[in-house]
Amino acid sequence: MSREGGSTPPLPLWAGRAAALLGIMLVAFNVRTAVSAIAPVAERIAEEIDLGAIELGVIGTVPPIAFAVAALFGAAIARRVGLEWLLVIAIVAMVVGHVVRSVAPDFWVLLAGTIAALAGAGIGNVLLPPLVKRYFSDRIGLVTAVYVGLVSVSAAVPSTLAAPVTDAAGWRFSLGVWAIVAAVCLLPWLAILVRDRRARAAADSSSSPVAPRLPPGIWGSRVAWAVALTFSLSSAHVYAAFAWLPLLLVELTNVGEAEAGAMLGVYALIGLPAALIIPPLAQRLHDVSRLLYLGIAFFISGYAGLLLAPTFAPWLWVVIAGAGAITFPLALTLINLRTRTQAGSIALSGFAQGVGYTIAAGGPFLFALLHDLSGGWHLPLYYLIGTAVLTGIVGLELRRPLMLEDELEAKSRR
């Protein structure tokens, strides 16, 4: 089976790759659990641990920062130790982080556990696209669609179960149970590592799973920046929405708190059908800029509705704005569609997610700052519209299927 090229006929999905497919799906289901497990039971935790608004705010800013740092450094580490070994380390970090959070006696231990769990999840974010390329280069669109869908589910399930599980068994069990779920991820990857080690020993080969080095210069790559900014568009907008959309809706559209919370849930769930549709569609389209422009149009239309007619159809505006997040599965698919090799996929995944999550970390802060400066929600919404319009420039680069390796190789010859 060829892992790098697409010249061989597609194999049956499970042919010799069952463990890898299962492993990818399990990791995808775990990379958001640490993000959404605390907020629904924060008040219960605060009854036992001294947590104020500042402490909860700090924990709320950890996810994009941890994801950004993990992405920027994870790619380099993966090239040295191999995808599978680094993923095992990341899973162990998730398990340890969940356990530490569940036994935390104070805020600082809770924060340390959160950082560990999210660092592991961030490395998992980076490794999923190159793992798809390594094992399923003939079915990139299909496997990407399934795993991105599971990422969306990964964010929704903990927030849904947190309160009832806490009612039944306490908040510590509610946080700690995700350690068991994460630990299950180890099984297929340990099986793959054992199998590959035996295969290399039987072949008497000295080859290692370490990826080859990519030509330097990714920070100056137009392809890399196009994918990174596509990723940052959805990330910055979604994190701003998670932080402020309910309050915005209550004050701007006069809906109740419960209804505003439900609307945020709908906003998040719009990403599930998008995750299933966009990756296969992107793989078929020669000009994927159409999908980027469609996402931008959704964002702008939703925000314009909230600006111009907030009380007319707030549910409609939220659904339309949520549909703009089709740029998230688009960016993850482009990581493999714009690279030829495993090394290219690792490097582009790390770069795009590192830059994207760094920008996303500032999204909620800028949104809040503009709200405080203006005393209302119009200026923050104009900020979101402006960033969406500016990202349209990226579409010019995405109109042609230029590969990262080809661009870097051409630059190195100059």
N, C-alpha and C positions, 0 to 999 in steps of 0.2 A: 504493500500500500504506500502510495506516495503521499507524504505529509506536506510537502512544500508546493508542489505544482498542481495544476488542474488538468493535466493532459490525459490521465487515466480515466476510464469510465467510472461514474459514481458507483460506489459499493452500497450494498444494503446497509441501512443506518446502523444496525447492531453488529455487522460483520466484523468480528475481531476487536470491536471497540465498545463493547457493552459497559465495561468498568469505567472507561473514560467518559462516556455519555452520562452514566449515573453520577460520576464524581463531579462533572461540570454542573449538572442540575442541582445536586445537593449544595455545592458551594454557592450557587446563585441564590438559593433559598435562604442562605445564612448571612449574606453580606449587608442586609439592612436591619436585622433583628435588634442589634445593639442601638440603632438609631431611634427606633420608635417604641421600645419597651418601657422606658422610664416615664415619659410625659404623662400618660393616662393615670399613673399612680403616684405622681410626684407629691401630692398632698399627703398620701398615706406614708410615704417615705419620710416626709418632713415631720411627721408626728413622732418619729423615733430618732431621726438624724436632723441636726440643725441645718436646714436648707432654706435660705431666703431667695429673693428674686435674683440677687447677684449670682449666687451659687448655681441656681437653675439656668441662668443666662450663660454662665461659663460652660456648663455641660452641654447646652444647646449649640454653642459655637464649635465644640470639639469635632463633630462629624466632618464638615467640609475641610477643616484644617488637617485633621488626621488623614483623610483621603488624599489631600494634595501632597502632603509630605511622603506618604507611602507610595504614591504614584511616581513622584520625582526620583526617589531613591530605589524603589522596588525593581525598576527595569534593569538598572545596573547590577543589582544583586542577582537577579534571575539569570543574567548572562554568565555569571560566575558559578553559581551552584546548580542551575537547572530549574526548569519550570516546576517539575513535580516536587522536588525537595523543598523549594521555597514555599510552595503551596501548603505542604505539610506543616512547615514552621508557622505559617500564617494561621492555619486552622488551630494549632496548639495555642497560639496567642489569643484567638477568639475564645477558646474553651477556658483558658486561665482568666481572661478578662471577665467573662460572665460569672465565673465562680467568685472572683474577688468582689465584684459588685454585689453579689448576693449575701456576702458575709461582712460587708463594710460597716465598721463601727462609727465612721465619721465621713464628712464630705471629702477629705483628701484621699481616703482609700477608695471611695466611690468614684472619684475622678480618675485615680490611677487605673482602676479596673475598666473604666469607660475608654480611656486612652488605649489600653492594651487590646480590648475587643475591637475597637474601631481601626487600630493600626493593622490588625490581622485582616479585618474586612476590607480595608483599603488596598492591601496587597492582593487580596482575592479579586477586587475590581480590576486591577491591572493585569492579572494573569489570565482572566477568563477569555478575552479576545485571542491572545496567542495560543491558548490551549485549544480553542476552537479551530484555529488555523493548523495547529500541529496534528490534531486527530481527525478533523472533519473539513479539510480544505475543499472537498467535493460537495459539501452541504453547508456552506457558511451561512447563507440566508436562513435556512430552516433551523439550524441549531442555535443561531444567534436569537432568532425570534422566540424560541422556547425559553432560553435562559434569561433573556431580558424580561419576558413575562413573569418568570419566577422571581426576578429581582423586585418587580412591582408587588407581587404577592408577599414577598419577604418584608416589605414595609408595612403592609396592611394587617397581616395576621397578628403580630405582637400587640399592636395598639388595640386590636379588637378583643384579644383574649386577656389582656393585662388586668383589667378591672375584675372580671368574674373569677379569674384564677387567684387574684389577691383576696377576694372575698372568701374564697374556699380554703386557701392554704397560706395566705400572707404574701406580702410583697417580696420577701427574700426568695421564696420559692418561685414566684412569678418571674423574677430576674434570672434565677439560677437554672431554671429548666432549659433555657436556651443553650446552656453548656452541653447538655446531653444531646440536643439536636445538632450542635456543631461537631461534637465528637463523632457522630455517625459519618460525617464527611471524610474522616480519616480512612475508613475501611477500603473504599475503592482505590484510593491513591496509594495506600500501603501495598495493596495487591499488585498495582501496576509497577511500583518500584521493585518489588520482589521478582515479578515476572521479567522485567527488563534486565535486572541484574543477572538472573539465570540465563537469559538469552545471550547476553554479552559474554558470560563465562563459557557457555557452550560454543560460541563462535570464536572464543579465544581472542576477543577484540579488545583493543585498548581505547576504543572510542568512548566518549562520555556524552551525557545528555546536555552538556553546556552549549548554549547557542553560539553561532559564529558572530564575530564582531561586525557591526554595521559601519559603513563609511561615516566619518565624522561630519558634523555640520547641521544636525537636526534643528538647532535653534535658529538657523537661517533658512529653513525650508519653508517654502510657500505651501506645500502640501500639508506639512505638519501643523502650521498655523491655521490653515483652513479647517482642518478637522478639530483642532483644539478650540477654536472660537465657535464652531458649531456646537461642540459639547458644552462650552461655557454658557451659551445662550440659554439652553434649557435648565442647566444647573442653577444659574444665578436667579432665574425667574421662579423656579420651583421652590428654592430655599426661601426666597422672599415671601412667596405665597404661604408656605408652611408657617412662617413666623408671624405674618401680619394679615393674611386674608380674612380670617374670622372677624377681627376687630374692624377692619375696613368695611366689611359688609354690614356689620351692626350699625356703624356710624353713618355710612354713606347710603345704604339701601333700606335702613330701618327694619331689618329682619331681626328675629330674636337670636340669642346666643346658641340655642340648640339647633336652630335652622342653619345658622352660619357654620357651625361645626359640621353638620351634615353636608353642606355645600363644599366644604374643604375635602371631605371624604370623597365626594363625587369628582372633584378636581383631580385628586390623586388617582382614582380608579380609571380615569380616561386613558391613563398611560398603559393599561393592560391590553386593550384591543390594538392600540398603536404599536405596542411591542410585537404583537403577532403579525401585523400587516406590513410594517415598514421594512424590516430587514429583507424578506424575500423580494419585495418590490424594488428596493434599492439595488439588489443584485441583478435585477433584470433590466433596469434603466441605464441607458448610456449617459444621460445627463441627469445626475442626481440633484442638481441645484434646484430642480422643480420641487422636490420634497422640502428642501430648506425654505424656499420661498413660500410654500404652503404653510409650513409651521409659523413663519414670521407673520403671514396674513392672519392666521388664527389668533396669535398673541395680540396683534394690533387691534383686530376687530373686537375681541373680548374686552380689552382695556378701554377702547373707544365707547363701547356700550356702557361700561361702568361710569365713564366720564359724562356722557351726553344724556343717558336715560337710565340712571342707576336703579330707579324704583320700577321701571317698566317690566323688565324680565331678568332679574338678577341671576336666576338659575341658568338661563340661556347664556348670559355673558360669562359665567363661571365655566360652563361646559366648553364654550368656544375657546376661552383662554387656556383651559386645561388641554385642549387638543393641540395647542402650540408645542406641547412637550413631545411631539413626534420627532423633534430634533434630537432627543436623547437616544432612542434606538438607532436613529440615522447615524449619529456620530460613532456609536459603538460598532456598527456594521462597516463604516468607512475605514475603521482601523485595519480591517482585513482586506477590504476592497481596494485600498490604496497602498498595499504592500505586497511584495512578491514572496518574502521569506519569513521564517519564524523570527529571525533577528529583527527584521523590520517591524513586524507586528508588536514585538515586545517593546521596542524603542518608541514606536508611535503611540502605543497604549499608555506608556508611562508619561510621555510628553503631553499628550492630549488631555489625559485625566489630571495630571499635575497642574497644568495651566488652567484647565476648566474649573477644578475645585478651588484653586486659589482665588480666581475671580468670583466664584460662587460664595466664598466665605465673606466677601465684602458686600454681597447683594442685600441681605437683611439689614446690615448696618447702614448702608447708603439710603435704603428705603426709609428706615426710621429717622435718619438725620434729616432727610428732605421733608418728612412729615413734621418734625419738630420745628424746622426753619419756617415752614409755610403755614403751620397750624391746621393743615388739612391733608386730604388724600390726592388732590389733583396733581400736585408737583411730583409725588412719588410715581403716580401712574404715567405721567409724561416721561419720567426717567426710564421706565420699563419700555415704553413705546420707542424712545430714542435709541436704546441699546438694541432693540429688535431691528430697527431701520438700519443702523450702522452695520449689523451683522450681515445684512443683505449684500455687502461688498464681497463677502466670502463666497457667495454664490458664483461669482465670476471665475474663481479658481476651481470650483467643483464641477464646472461645465465640461471639463475634459478629464478623462481618466488617467492622469499622470501618476505614476507609481513613485513612492518615496525613494526607493533604491535607485531608480533611474535618474531622479533629480539630483540626489547626492553624488552619484557617480559622475554625472555630467559636470557638476560643480568642482569635483576633485580633479578633473582633467584640465580645468582652465588654468 
